[in-house]
Structure formats: structure tokens, C-alpha cells
Amino acid sequence: MGFADRFDALNNHVTLFFLRFVGPPSVGSPDGHGRALSEDERAREVEMRQSFERVTGHDGRPYLVERPSADG
């Protein structure tokens, strides 16, 4: 294993260590507000919010559960 391989391994190890504390990099503009949502995206968001419910598990992680249908 050459110097470059050892350096890459060390760099990977250090990067993974710091990711524990700072998280992945943000690729968006910090002062940007994003783009406007289209009507299709708004409709999909409304449908998702009506179809699913966010539940927090025993381990503290949130997940989605399908709401019971009104049909019975």
C-alpha cells in the first residue's frame, strides 16, 4: 500500500469522524429560499398529508403510516 492509498484511507477516516458532529455539507445557497412549488407538487403534498400520518417510534425516529381509509 503506497503513500497515496494510506493518505486516502486516513482522509476517509477523518471525514467520517467529523461527519458525526457536523453532518453532510449543504449544497444549497444559505440565503436562498428555493424555487416556487408547481400546482402538481402542491397537489401531491396535500394528497400525501391526507394519506399518511407521521408517527414517532420507540427509538425516536419518525416514520409514515398510511391512514385508515374512509371506506372502512
C-alpha positions in Angstrom: 0.0 0.0 0.0 1.5 3.3 -1.2 1.6 6.7 0.4 -1.4 7.8 -1.6 -3.5 4.9 -0.5 -2.7 5.4 3.1 -3.4 9.1 2.8 -6.8 8.4 1.2 -7.7 5.9 3.9 -6.7 8.5 6.6 -8.7 11.2 4.8 -11.7 8.9 4.7 -11.4 8.1 8.4 -11.1 11.7 9.4 -14.0 12.7 7.2 -16.3 10.1 8.7 -15.2 11.2 12.2 -16.2 14.8 11.5 -19.5 13.8 9.8 -20.7 12.6 13.2 -20.6 16.2 14.5 -21.3 18.5 11.6 -23.3 16.3 9.2 -23.1 16.3 5.4 -22.4 19.5 3.6 -25.2 21.8 2.5 -25.2 22.3 -1.3 -27.9 24.9 -1.4 -27.5 28.6 -1.0 -27.7 29.5 2.7 -29.7 32.7 1.9 -31.8 31.2 -0.9 -35.5 30.4 -0.4 -35.6 27.8 -3.2 -38.0 27.8 -6.1 -41.7 28.2 -6.1 -43.8 25.0 -6.0 -45.8 24.0 -9.0 -49.5 23.1 -8.7 -48.7 19.4 -9.3 -46.3 19.5 -6.4 -48.8 21.2 -4.1 -51.5 18.7 -5.0 -49.1 15.8 -4.3 -48.2 17.3 -0.9 -51.8 17.7 0.0 -52.5 14.1 -1.0 -49.5 12.8 0.9 -50.6 14.7 4.1 -54.1 13.3 3.8 -53.0 9.7 3.0 -50.2 9.3 5.6 -49.6 10.2 9.2 -46.2 10.8 10.8 -45.5 8.6 13.8 -42.6 8.6 16.1 -41.3 5.1 17.1 -39.9 3.9 20.4 -36.4 4.7 19.2 -37.4 8.3 18.4 -37.3 8.0 14.7 -40.2 9.4 12.7 -41.8 7.3 10.0 -45.0 7.4 7.9 -48.1 5.2 8.4 -50.9 5.0 6.0 -54.1 6.5 7.4 -57.1 4.1 7.5 -59.3 4.6 4.5 -62.8 6.2 5.0 -64.3 3.2 3.1 -64.0 1.0 6.1 
